[in-house]
Amino acid sequence: MKPTHNISVFLIVSIFQLLFGWKGMAQGIPNLGQTDRWMQGALAAIERKDYQTANELFRSLIESGLPLPEEMPYYFAETLFELGQFNNSKNFLDKYLELTGQTGRNLQGAKELKQKLTKPLAEISACGLCDSKGYRYEVCATCMGQKKQEQTCDYCKGKTIVGCSKCAATGMIKKINVFNQVEIFECERCNAKGRLTCPECQGTGKQVSECKTCLGAGRVTGEVLCDHHDHEEQEKK
């Protein structure tokens, strides 16, 4: 009877190990089904020219951290091209060509897309109205395009006064005389007050300096893709 008992215990332990072992393995297996659903959904959206939906599905796939299908960067590059995000399209196209070399299933399409990107990328590079990604600049809302603004003084933090460095803000100065005795004198620099009017803002607590939002540019990158036309000049005409 004793051997039978040992066999029963062994079987129970084995079953537990099998169950928990498979559970651990299941947790480590990527959810490839979800990857396939996102990918197929994005391709279907491209077929019906719904590029915004395709864009959202591709981004969900990227943000999930799941393994990406080999051809995904190409299809995402095509989607971004159709949405006018030419710089991002180029980045994903370059990544696709880097990963697949001359063996990608969409190699010919990738070459054609690279050619199509030449003109819009050149327009972005030559345009002074947008950043390098093609997003139009807009007037900085902080300084209203003035590049500078009145801000709290960085030196005194708006307190208008600073501690006297000569007397360490005590108002008194200690000196050792020739008899090696300590003598205390009033600080002449701050008139024994221990503080001085801020030399940077002259006691106003404010200073006019480079706008911290736009870093003195007077403009910031907006969220609208640029069409490379100066609409203000056109309105004047």
N, C-alpha and C positions, 0 to 999 in steps of 0.2 A: 504493500500500500504506500510505503514511503516514496518509492520512485515515482508512482503516479502523481503524488502530491507535488513533487519537484517539477514534473513535466507540466502540470497545471499552472504553477507559478511562472514557469518559463514562458508558457504560451501567453499568459496575461501581460507579463512584462513586454514581450515581443509585440503584442498588439498595440500597447500604449506607445512603444517606440515608433512603430509603423505609423500610427495615427498622427502623433506629434511631429514625426519626421516629415511626413507629407505636408502637414500644415505649414511647417517652416519653409519647405521647398516652394509651396504655393505662394507664400508671402514674397519670396524672392523672385518669382517669375513675373516679368513685365506684362502689363495688360495689353497684349498685342491686339486683342479684339477691339479695344477702344481706338488704338492707333489706326487700324484698318477702317473703322467707321468714320473717323475724322477725315482720313485720306480720301475715301470714296465719296464722302459728302462734299469735300472741296472740289474734287474732279467733276462731280455732277454739277456743282455751281458754276464751274468754268464753262462747261458745255452749254449751259443756258445763259452765259455771259453775266452771271450774278457775281461779279468779282469782289464785292464787299463781303458777301457771305463767305466766299472762298478765303478771303483774307482773314476773317475772324476764326475760321476753322483751322487754318494753318498756324495762326498764332496760339490757339488753344493747344495744338499739338506740340509746338515748341515749348510752351510754358509748362506742359505736363512733365517734361523731363524724360519721357519715354523714348526708346530708340526711334530715330527718324528713318523713313523709307529712303532708299538711295536716290530716287528720282524726285523726291519732295522739293529740294532746293530749286530745281528747274521750274516746276509748276508754280512755286511761290514767286519766283523771279518774273514769270509771265504775268501772274496776277498783279504784282506790284507795278509792272510796266503799264498795264491797262488802267491802273488807278492813278497814274502820273507820278508815282514815287520812284523816279528813275535811279536815284542814287542807291536806294535800298535794293532795287531790282538788280543793279550791277553787282552789289555785294553778294547777293545770293547766287547770281549766275557764276561769279568767280569761284564761289565755294563749290558749286556743282561741278565745274570743270576741274577744280583742284582734286575733288574726291573721285571723280569717274575717269578723268583723263580723256582718252579717245575711245573708251568702251561704253560710255553711257548710252542708254536706249534713245535718249533725246539729244544726241550730239548735234545732229543737223539743225534741229530747232534751236539749240543753244547758240550755234554759230549765227543763225539768222537774227536771233534776239540781240546778240552782241552788236551786230551791224545796225539794228534799229535803234539801239541806245546811243549810238555815236552822236547824232544830231541833238537830241534833247540834253545830253550831258554837256555838249559844247555850248549850248545856249545858257545853261546854268552857270557854267564857268565864266562866261562873258557878261553875265547879268550883274548889275550892281544893286539890284533891288531885292535879292534873296541870298540866303546862305548857301554853303556848298552842297546842301542836300536838296535845295530847290524850294525851301520854305520862305515865304515873303517876310521881309522885315516890317515891323510896325513901330510906331513912336513909343518910346519908353513912357509908361504911365506914371512913373515915379518922378522923373524930372521934366516930363512933357517935352522931351527932345532938346532940352537946354544943356544936357551933358553934365551940368553941375547942379548942386542943390544945397540948401542950408540944412545942415545936419548937426546932431549933438557933437560937441567938441570931443575928439578922440583923446586929447591930452588930459583934460580935467574931468572927462565923462559928464560934462554939463554942470559941474559944481562951481564953476567960475574961479575957484582958487586952487592952488597946489601947495604942497608942503615945501618949505624952504630947504634946499639941499645943503646949504652951508652949515646950518645948525641942526640938521636932521629934524626939522619941524618942532624944535624945542624952544626956540627963541633965545637960547643962551649958548655961549661958546666957552668951552673949557680950554685953558692954556696952562702950560707948565712954565713957571718963571725960572730965573737963573738959580734960585735957591731950591729948585726941585719941588716947589709948592704949586698946588692947583689953584688957579685963579679963574673966576667966572665973570664973563663979560656979556653984555647984551649984544645980540646979533645986529650988526649995522645994516645988513642986507634987507632984513625983513622988519627992522625996527622992533625986535624982540617979540614979534607976533607969532613967529613960527610958520607963517604962511605968506604966500604972495599971490597977486592977481595972475591968473593964467596968462602966460606970455603968448600962447597960440591964438586964443580967442579974445584976448584983452578984457577978460571978465564978463563976456556976454554969454558964455556957455554954449555958443553956437559957432559954427564955421562953415564957410562955403568951400566945398570940396567936390571931387569927382563923384558922380552918382554911383552908388554901390550896386544898384540894380543892373544898369547897362554898362558899368565900368567905363563911363565917360564917352560911350559911343552915341548916346542919344536915341538909340533904337535897340530893339530886342527881336529875336526870331519869333515869328508868330506860328500859327497852326494851319495857315492857308497856303496851299501850293501856289507858286508864282507863275504868272502867265508872261512875265518878262516885258510888260507894257507899263509905262508910267501914266497911270490914269489921271493924276492931277494935272500933268502937262496937257493931256488930251482935252480935259475939261476947260482949261484956260483958252485953248484954241477954239 
